[in-house]
């Protein structure tokens, strides 16, 4: 047995005259290229850029900021080679309060190369 719709019921409130919210759909055009970039690729590039911004112009960087950026990159990394490099950096920086940015920059170059290789491999397998 169903209950009658009252004003406390969510569906009844949607049809109420004072509920004037209307959502208009936003149309997003489809990409024009024949190959679309997978979401993981753009996310890993974004995370790499975020890590580069953390290091930009700094001699020493807070370990907390580096770890946060590395964990973001780890979550969107495209493959095991990138993840193992990130895990290595996290191990190196684990017990430091401030990390030399030169050290992290060297690892970022290696991580960027690994991301590029894994992304190229992923696009070739599609």
C-alpha positions as CSV (number, residue, x, y, z in Angstrom):
1,X,0.0,0.0,0.0
2,X,1.5,3.4,-1.0
3,X,1.2,6.6,1.0
4,X,-0.4,9.6,-0.7
5,X,2.1,12.3,-1.6
6,X,2.3,15.1,0.9
7,X,4.2,18.3,0.9
8,X,6.9,16.6,3.0
9,X,7.5,14.1,0.2
10,X,10.5,15.0,-2.1
11,X,8.5,14.4,-5.3
12,X,5.6,16.5,-4.1
13,X,8.0,19.3,-3.3
14,X,9.5,19.2,-6.8
15,X,6.0,19.8,-8.3
16,X,5.2,22.6,-5.8
17,X,4.6,26.0,-7.5
18,X,7.4,27.6,-5.4
19,X,9.9,25.1,-6.7
20,X,11.1,27.2,-9.7
21,X,14.5,25.6,-10.2
22,X,15.0,24.4,-13.7
23,X,18.1,22.8,-15.0
24,X,19.1,23.4,-18.5
25,X,21.3,20.8,-20.1
26,X,24.7,22.0,-21.3
27,X,25.7,20.7,-24.6
28,X,29.3,19.9,-25.0
29,X,30.5,19.4,-28.6
30,X,32.2,16.2,-29.5
31,X,36.0,16.4,-30.2
32,X,36.8,16.8,-33.8
33,X,39.9,14.6,-34.0
34,X,39.6,10.9,-34.7
35,X,41.5,9.9,-31.6
36,X,40.4,11.2,-28.3
37,X,42.7,11.5,-25.3
38,X,41.8,9.2,-22.5
39,X,40.9,10.9,-19.2
40,X,43.9,9.3,-17.4
41,X,46.4,11.0,-19.8
42,X,45.1,14.4,-19.2
43,X,44.8,13.8,-15.5
44,X,48.4,12.6,-15.2
45,X,49.6,15.6,-17.2
46,X,47.6,17.9,-14.9
47,X,49.2,16.2,-11.9
48,X,52.7,16.6,-13.3
49,X,52.0,20.3,-14.0
50,X,50.7,20.7,-10.4
51,X,53.9,19.1,-9.1
52,X,56.0,21.4,-11.3
53,X,54.2,24.4,-9.9
54,X,54.9,23.3,-6.3
55,X,58.6,23.1,-7.2
56,X,58.8,26.3,-9.3
57,X,61.4,28.8,-8.0
58,X,62.0,27.0,-4.7
59,X,65.2,25.7,-3.2
60,X,63.4,23.8,-0.4
61,X,59.9,22.6,-0.5
62,X,57.7,21.4,2.3
63,X,57.5,17.6,2.4
64,X,53.8,17.8,2.9
65,X,53.2,19.7,-0.4
66,X,55.5,17.3,-2.3
67,X,53.8,14.2,-0.9
68,X,50.3,15.6,-1.7
69,X,51.3,16.3,-5.3
70,X,53.0,12.9,-5.6
71,X,50.0,11.1,-4.3
72,X,47.7,12.9,-6.7
73,X,50.0,11.8,-9.5
74,X,50.2,8.3,-8.2
75,X,46.4,8.0,-8.2
76,X,46.1,9.0,-11.9
77,X,49.4,7.4,-13.1
78,X,48.9,5.3,-16.3
79,X,51.1,2.3,-15.4
80,X,53.4,0.4,-13.0
81,X,56.7,2.1,-14.1
82,X,55.4,5.5,-13.1
83,X,54.0,4.2,-9.8
84,X,57.3,2.6,-8.9
85,X,59.1,5.8,-9.5
86,X,56.6,7.8,-7.4
87,X,56.9,5.2,-4.6
88,X,60.7,5.6,-4.7
89,X,60.4,9.4,-4.3
90,X,57.9,9.0,-1.5
91,X,60.4,6.6,0.2
92,X,63.3,9.1,-0.2
93,X,61.3,12.0,1.2
94,X,59.5,10.1,4.0
95,X,61.5,11.4,7.0
96,X,62.4,14.9,5.8
97,X,60.6,18.0,6.8
98,X,61.9,20.1,3.8
99,X,62.9,18.5,0.5
100,X,65.5,20.0,-1.9
101,X,63.6,20.9,-5.1
102,X,66.6,19.9,-7.2
103,X,66.3,16.3,-6.0
104,X,62.5,16.2,-6.7
105,X,63.1,17.9,-10.1
106,X,65.4,15.0,-11.1
107,X,62.7,12.5,-10.2
108,X,60.0,14.6,-12.0
109,X,62.0,14.4,-15.2
110,X,62.1,10.6,-14.9
111,X,58.4,10.4,-13.9
112,X,57.5,12.6,-16.9
113,X,59.4,10.3,-19.3
114,X,57.7,7.2,-17.8
115,X,54.3,8.8,-18.1
116,X,55.0,9.7,-21.8
117,X,56.1,6.2,-22.6
118,X,53.2,4.6,-20.9
119,X,50.7,7.0,-22.5
120,X,52.3,6.3,-25.9
121,X,51.9,2.6,-25.3
122,X,48.3,3.1,-24.2
123,X,47.4,5.1,-27.3
124,X,49.1,2.5,-29.6
125,X,47.1,-0.3,-28.0
126,X,43.8,1.4,-28.6
